[in-house]
């Protein structure tokens, strides 16, 4: 699945408004063409059935008029022509029914295709690009607006076919009698003006309506996410008013949209009978003069009705206008820049040496990380410390290539991260976050997410440990050796993260559905750590991943990380003083720059470093506690003077 070609990275956000809107329109049209090609066979079938139904509709007045003449003259051939009339009517009904059924299929497939394109682009971009859109905004773009846009391919096909009866009927009118045709043509300029005004007013109204819809959905999702805070603050009424603040505007735009449609339909409904009456009057005069027969007059009136049916194209045009406007809303996702991957593999058996060279990251026109150069030897545990806003989380994201730097490069064992394949990057670089998302149906699925699952044969990352009995209780059933080993690794990962005790208390253990497992913030964080431990590669990035754990549990996790998880480089965003004290290397960030690197004991002499942790000089570390101090078995890793002291976030 290849999304429509996006503009170069950053071109839409940085472009002039008119250029950005023009690019969105082009991208939306490319996406709609892509959706039409995806359902090309069915779309062609819709067009074919609609055209065939239009042809039968065009043939029907001529056949009906000729049959009437034969019946009036008592011609024996009238019976055959009557049967032919019935056959045409039945064929038209069947063809229109087939077109409607195929239209539903095309709409569903096109909607699904647009949603897949938008979702692929959303998941394939750097998180900070995706974060430009609020969750409610994204939900509306990928649901209601994608569904509206998905109707465009079939609407265009049906609309193109809908033009055939009016145009063909106009030609037939000229053939039957040029004067009746001229009577009809006299009213067409008014009809054309009507349709043009409708297309212009409808497009503006629909666009504004969808914009208000997005804003309201965004505020609703935002309020749902903060429901506890709203309840605790007692601001339910104020939040309700905020969410519904634009409801009157939405109501007004909705009314305006349907008023435009209703006014157009009313005018076209008034205009069409006038055209028919004009054709009938001229035809009656021509019949009285002997220039037309009764059958010809009947055919002329029927063809005039078909030609007047150009007003029915209004509905098709309205669907296309709404769909293209909705497609432009969805197309903003297609312009998100994708993270590109290379074709290289890291050297086999590499220790996980991480190097940042002159890294610079810009957000909103401001350099958040500036000229960061850093080398972390393989197998080292490095703690990243600094005040709030110093760039710690962004440094962790760049180090694990969740985002790319705007300048400079990041290397793992001498290979630029940009050059690694997607598979190699995610196999060798693991992440754990402060607020992990638990993806997967069961607890076991959550722990193995992204590594192929319990039976998927992901790389062995943990030793099972002395207490892990093979088989049963972790993930899906099965007695294959690979599944048994993977199940043991699941339990070992959970045990290392301190998650196994509460998982065993769940009704079905590791087979418990995540939706049925009430968990605290700390328990959620432990499962996030277990997932990172299960698939640990040569580099593990822990972004404040133990912030919700109590001090004792965090210490146990750190011991397990040192003893049980696959050896490699650890980059730990640290807020706890104890975490920095046990690290081999401390990277001290200040205002987006590396102020200093070294051991915790060495940096502790600097009062500005101590100020990061908001403690006094008297609380100095024990000698030698900062270098190579990740705990050995049986050793208390935390200096007595630091126990229980945590930074205020």
ABEGO torsion letter per residue (X at the ends): XBBBBBBBBGAAAABBAAAAAAAAAAAAAAAAAAAAAAAAAAAAAAAAAAAAAAAAAAAAAAAAAAAAAAAAAGBAAAAAAAAAAAAAAAAAAAAAAAAAAAAAAAAAAAAAAAAAAAAAAAAABBAAAAAABBAAAAAAAABAAAAAAAAAAAAAAAAAAAAAAAAAAAAAAAAABAAAAAAAAAAAAAAAAAAAAAAAAAAAAAAAAAAAAAAAAAAAAAAAAAAAAAAAAGAAAAAAAAAAAAAAAAAAAAAAAAAAAAAAAAAAAAAAAAAAAAAAAAAAAAAAAGABBAAAAAAAAAAAAAAAAAAAAAAAAAAAAAAAAAAAAAAAAAABBBBBBBABBBBBGBAGBBBBBGBBBBBGGBBABBGBBBBBBBGBBBBBBEBBGAGAAAAAAAAAGABBBABEBBBBGGBBAAABBAAAAAAABBBBBABBBBBEABAAAAAABGAGEAAAGBBBABBAEAABBBEEGBEBBEABAAAAAAAAAAAAAAAAAGAAAAAAABAAEAABBAAABBBBAAAAAAAAAAAAAAABBABBBBBGAAAABBAAAAAAAAAAAAAABBBEBBBBBBABAAAAAABABBBBBBGGBBABBEBAAAAAABAAAAAAAGBBAABBBBBGAABGABBBBGBBABBAAABGBBBBX
